[in-house]
Amino acid sequence: MKLQRVAAVARKEFIHVFRDPRSLGMGIAIPMLLLFLFGYALTLDVDRVPLMVWDQSATPESRDFISRFAGSRYFTLAGRVGTYREIEIAIDRRDVLMALVIPTDFARKLRTGAQAPVQLILDGSDSNTATIALGYAEAATSAWSRDVILEQSRRFGPVPAAGIVDVRPRVWFNTDMVSRNYIFPGLIAVIMMVIAALLTSLTVAREWETGTMEQLITTPLRGAELIAGKLIPYFAIGILDLVLSVLVGDFFFDIPLRGSLWLLFAMSLIFLTCALAFGLLISIVTKNQRLASQIAMVTTMLPAFLLSGFIFPIENMPPPIQAVTHIITARYFVTILRDIYLKGVGLGVLAPEAAFLAVFGVVVLALAVKKFRKKVE
Amino acid sequence: MSDLAVTLRDLEKRFGDFVAVNRVSLDVKRGEIFGFLGPNGAGKSTTIRMLCGILQPTAGSGTVAGFDIVRQPEEIKKNIGYMSQKFSLYEDLTVEENIDFYSGIYRIPDAKKKDRKEWVIRMAGLTEHRASKTAILSGGWKQRLALGCAVLHEPPIIFLDEPTSGVDPISRRNFWDLIYHLAGGGVTVFVTTHYMDEAEYCDRLALIYRGELIALGTPAELKTRFMEEEIVEVRCSRPQDAMEIIEAIPGIGHAALFGRTLHVVAQRADESIPAIRESLAAGGFTVDGIERIVPSLEDVFVSLIEARDRETTPQQEFSR
């Protein structure tokens, strides 16, 4: 491998990238767009659930119960109604997600110490959101019930201190349980995977299509030199994307970075090698830009989004799919980034993931060099 | 290295059932301008690619600069410059950037780099356009720049695949001046073309047709030795109408328009000339002159191809 030839190829590739607005846009503008779009829009948190109330009881007790919902940040009171028909219409129109129906005998039953059932009607068409909203409603109800019991016991005698188990939860790592903190590190992984593989999947194929490759293969240039030279500018773009992502995470989304920034960069270099080499391998094998970009899309974008654990938890997948995720490089990088960002762990914990990525990168690079032939068909 | 720059022995290339190059054997001496002449799809580019080590031959053997084309393609690549039919430099790079790139690829030492670059720019006449992107250059300039980049490392042998296709006549003439200049410096030039006038500039020529070598020699040898028939030039009024009348005369092969004159292929010129004169007079044509001439390369080529077509069952012409 001769450094002079690698440098010549790298310099030429840099010029291509800087002169081509499309590849600059794809390399820098699109990642930033995705970051902001997903950063703002993609949140799994459910709050301010629109709630409708039919208060048949209309007593101080029922009003107190309702205010427990209305005062919470998880619900907003969307209106009061007097018939089931109105509830149905509101749910159909997606004006509300749930409706609370308090029966006429609510207050009377409470005063006699009997159980006071209330009805909660939920729009289950989005089962995930409905489940979360139901959880909120149950929590709000049981908290209110406990207060009522305590109030009543206080009225009749000393407060029974024992007998009620009180869970005091303490959440580690993502203390506020903000889903964005969890999604953002994964998002960086997905963006880097897709951009790196897509950009490089075009480079070798383009030279075959324009005919410049025919000239190159009559020179003493070696495959490894060409591949190394072509990787360098895209490494630079990948690192730039990473720096921008970390800055955006810090300044716009307040994503806490607990671990070492250097470890983050070191791991990213390993992952970038995998993604870039994979894109180049596709380009070398297909020799056709359109086919290469389609294959890159299907083999990197889809698995990175669906199978990396970025949004959909791998533990919830059926075992055969779980097995498949083990060959998805993005999966390891998502884990690495989350652990560094949220848990602040060191190389000791991340070694298996790092080792897998390193081996994958080396194998794909070797395959790319082997598959690159200085021959025309 | 012997005094042979290129040797081919029964070189063959098949693409499926199609025989693109059919057992071609020839030698090219060092310092020679060797022309590879043939119509489109004859197998010229395929042969040149095999010689450059970028296409695997199906059978046969060959050497370039003393290295085997099958076993030592990378050694060959250090000793050749190649210019393909299609402009294959980077259009989004400037003239200088393209030269710098190939300087790096050929690992030209720093001490020589600047001199070689200036030499290419001067040779290609691109002094004023050195900072322009190559996309905006005209065809002639592109060809000269491509040639310049192919000979940056001063290779002993250069392969030029239809270097002047689609270039205006003045640029073509300039380009051939460059080729002569390189050959004068001892470089072997292997050039393919389908322009007959360019073929005349070569030291030796190989005629290739449908993958087969049909004639080999200097331009003068081809015109005198390979032509079985003789050529009669006819200058007369209404040459287009005269053609039909002349072709009907026994002992005449065929007639073709050459500008305002007719070239008539005759088995024996001395017998045919009086016959043509008689027929034309009878048809009311004004005859300005009829004489036997030395055939042009085009006459030779057409006649050799027709002879070949008569003796072989035609294989479907196939262009790649």
Interface residues (C-beta under 8 A of the other chain):
Chain A: K2 Q4 R5 A7 A8 V9 R11 K12 I15 H16 R19 D20 T210 G211 T212 E214 Q215 L216 I217 T218 T219 P220 L221 K374 K375 V376
Chain B: R49 C52 G53 I54 L55 Q56 P73 E74 K77 K78 I80 Y82 S84 K86 F87 S88 L89 Y90 E91 D92 L93 E97 D100 F101 Y102 S103 G104 I105 Y106 R107 A150
